[in-house]
């Protein structure tokens, strides 16, 4: 993807930096983003499933079943879900591992730049989906990933399996349910007939802290 689209402010946030940074730091950020832009091959998958919610927080998402009051609140008024997965591929991990051995300061920046890059890619894909669905009179809720709130990581195998993500875009799970490549994302997005003002980019990007759909 075009690294110029990645927010430098987000890279700095992932680095834990506040305020203006030196020219040397910003030059390192730019160099890391340029390397990632050449090494990464972002890809994604989506699939639509029926949705059934119960009053006690039970969720039947077609390809998975779980209890999560946080996710149930996010999916209120929805009749279907989109199961979503995205990855930067193995290129980002190779660069991070390389510099972890050679130059730790660059590895830290590379890690932050890759995190910002996968989020930007997900935001772009979800914004495109939002436009497609709204043209048909349907509205998407913000993406909600396993591990947020009480949405258990144990749902990861079902989500990735439903998308055949291992075979199609190379996302695998470790024994502790972490994704490899590490710069990968899975999420569920509700589809509703009711409009709303949430941003499909995700709650981290939104300042509306009193939103009913917030993670």
Secondary structure, 3 states (H helix, E strand, C coil): CCHHHCCHHHHHHHHCCCCCCCHHHHHHHHHHHHHHHHHCCCEEEEEEEECEECCCCEEECCCCEEECHHHHHHCCCEEEEEEEEEECCHHHHHHHHHHHHHCHHHHHHHHHHHHHHHHHHHHHHHHHHHHHHHHCCCEECCCECCCCCCCCHHHHHHHHHHHCHHHHHCCEECCCCCEECCCEEEEEEEEECCCCCCCCCCHHHCCCCCCCCCC
